[in-house]
Structure formats: structure tokens, C-alpha cells
Amino acid sequence: MKNLYKAIAEENKTTPYEVEDQIKIAIRAAMNDPSPEAQLFWKQLSQNGKEPSPEDVINAVIAQIVNGTVSAV
């Protein structure tokens, strides 16, 4: 993930830390989406109710893309 954050940071003229921080902010906002589809995604990803790491979210989205199961979340 460090290389991914670094590449995104360079492209956006910021730091890898800021990229990761912005991803965490986006995760928190997305977890508050009340739609059933969104809540199902977050419940499956974070069964203990805690905020998942950016790495866990990115890997889950990649898995959905690879498996062709991406929803409108």
C-alpha cells in the first residue's frame, strides 16, 4: 500500500500520509451511508463494527471488481 499511497500522493502533489488520511475520512463518511447495500458491504467487511483499515477496504473493492460483484456502493 505504501507504493500506492506514494504514487497517488505524487500525482496529487501531497504526501502519502495525507492520502491515507483522506481515505480514512472517506471510509468514515461511507460507513454512515444508510442505504441497505452500503450497510451490507460495511457489515460484511467489518463484522465487529469497527472501522476497517484503508487496506481492507481497498482489497475488498478490488475483490469485488475481480469477481464482477461491484455494486452501486
Secondary structure, 3 states (H helix, E strand, C coil): CHHHHHHHHHHCCCCHHHHHHHHHHHHHHHHCCCCHHHHHHHHHHCCCCCCCCHHHHHHHHHHHHHHCCCCCC
